[in-house]
Amino acid sequence: MNDKTTNPQVYAPNIHLFAFHLRNSLKAGSGKVVDNAQLLWQKCDLIFNKLSINQQLDIYGYRKSVYKYEHEPSGNIVDLHPNTVLKFEDKTTLNSKDVIISGRAYPQRIYDSYALSFNIRRPETENGQKTDAVDLALLSNFNTDECILLPDFLESSLGQTIIITAGLTDEQKLEDANSLKLLADNCLEAFIPNTDKRPEYNRLDKLFSSYIFEYGRLIFDSNLLSQPPRYCHVIVWLFSTEETSEKFIECYQDFLDLYLYRNKIISTFQATREIHKELYHKYEVIEGEIKEINQALSSLPESGSLSQSNLQLLKEKLKKMPKLDLEYSHLLRNLEHDRNTITINTKNYLESLQEISSKLRANPKYSLYNDLRFLENFSKEECPYFQERIQADFNYFVQGSNLVDKAIASIRGMVEIEQAQRNRSLERTIQILGVGLGTGGIVASAISSHIETPITLTPTSNSNKLHPAVNTLFWSVAFLLLAAGVTWLSTKRN
């Protein structure tokens, strides 16, 4: 049995890095190329540099000096390196001895994403002979102290998956799952010495008749999916038969596709958790605006008339709420878009599984037993959960949009009613004043032309006679008030 005090050895340990980065985004508009789309290629060059591998990616449109490959070819799936695969061979030091290592880098564009398949390994054969088993310490040489193959270094927008494969010795093939679990732990510790960056153990199963161990849990906490600092997904696959290795090699491209869709689903769900937080904040703002409106309206008198300050408040809200509704609806649209993205990539994931199954069944040299339960688990458990969670969020937050629509309609109705009442009151005032002034003017014109003898305050006193202009004004005002009063009573009754 292996334990941490022993120094276990394995045959031909391999590191397979599948990293993915978004190239085009519909959210950015018309599927245009996103900023820093070529980050993955820059990181790959840095990996070569850190591992002292004298290679550089020669990718279409990446190196401006290579004018022959200035533009990427068209198509949904494109091999970006002109020679398809970049291969390398080098040496590393293990226990004070030089050990031959080899590898390859395979850059692709798969639909809207860039995909990098990077492999570094101890070859299975050397000079036509099977290589000897090596210490697990070799795995640390593949990653260096800076953890150059981990998410914190690569920063790929769609995430990554690392598969560590190793052939078992004859003794190890006789061990049970618990002992092999300890060996898998040792492989992971050798590859990632830093405990803070090492993902937690998740589960074990069998794939192609060999034990496979998964590290990196999808943690759901407070509506967030995260594993600080970044979600790190590592698989340790211990080959107990040569057929396992052969099946993996034959389906290598299918595994790359499979983990592209898996990482797309996870990164998309992570994006929905950020949208969830933004929607929750916007929902609180909407509720605050409506609460402020209700408080203002609760202080209205029984007549229901709006004061000038209340009317101004409603007009300000009427300007602010549509903008808030537009931002809120935009977030809901993004949530719906991400839900559709997960649906599409779940379908693609299942199709890749079917492709693996069909390819293996079609090869007569393989056994008919090809249990894909380990790979199917993600599509059967995690994917449905993601869909249900997003649907629940959408159903909850869509009520906020309805709330804004109703608030806008209510405010607009109140403002229009108040404005109509004020316009009617103004019309009535103008009508009363118009009738009164018109009547007074007519009376003044009529009596001024017929008064020959001024009216006196005292009939017997000539000194108290009124001037004709005053006399005219008196009767004009009197009839003005009389006409205005009659008009006021008439409009009030109506």
HELIX and SHEET records of a PDB file:
HELIX    1   1 LEU A   39  LYS A   50  1                                  12    
HELIX    2   2 TYR A   67  TYR A   69  5                                   3    
HELIX    3   3 LEU A  138  ASN A  143  1                                   6    
HELIX    4   4 PRO A  151  LEU A  154  1                                   4    
HELIX    5   5 GLN A  172  LEU A  174  5                                   3    
HELIX    6   6 ALA A  177  PHE A  191  1                                  15    
HELIX    7   7 GLU A  242  GLU A  250  1                                   9    
HELIX    8   8 TYR A  252  SER A  298  1                                  47    
HELIX    9   9 GLN A  308  ARG A  361  1                                  54    
HELIX   10  10 ARG A  373  ASN A  377  1                                   5    
HELIX   11  11 PHE A  378  GLU A  382  3                                   5    
HELIX   12  12 CYS A  383  SER A  448  1                                  66    
HELIX   13  13 ASN A  462  ASN A  464  5                                   3    
HELIX   14  14 PRO A  468  ARG A  493  1                                  26    
SHEET    1   A 5 ILE A  77  ASP A  79  0                                        
SHEET    2   A 5 LYS A  97  ILE A 110 -1                                        
SHEET    3   A 5 SER A 113  ARG A 121 -1                                        
SHEET    4   A 5 GLN A   9  LEU A  22 -1                                        
SHEET    5   A 5 VAL A 134  ASP A 135 -1                                        
SHEET    1   B 8 ILE A  77  ASP A  79  0                                        
SHEET    2   B 8 LYS A  97  ILE A 110 -1                                        
SHEET    3   B 8 SER A 113  ARG A 121 -1                                        
SHEET    4   B 8 GLN A   9  LEU A  22 -1                                        
SHEET    5   B 8 GLN A 160  GLY A 167 -1                                        
SHEET    6   B 8 VAL A 234  PHE A 239  1                                        
SHEET    7   B 8 SER A 210  TYR A 215 -1                                        
SHEET    8   B 8 TYR A 201  LEU A 207 -1                                        
SHEET    1   C 2 ASN A  24  SER A  25  0                                        
SHEET    2   C 2 LYS A  32  VAL A  33 -1                                        
SHEET    1   D 3 ILE A  77  ASP A  79  0                                        
SHEET    2   D 3 LYS A  97  ILE A 110 -1                                        
SHEET    3   D 3 LEU A  86  LEU A  94 -1                                        
SHEET    1   E 2 THR A 125  GLU A 126  0                                        
SHEET    2   E 2 GLN A 129  LYS A 130 -1                                        
SHEET    1   F 2 PHE A 220  ASP A 221  0                                        
SHEET    2   F 2 LEU A 224  LEU A 225 -1                                        
END                                                                             
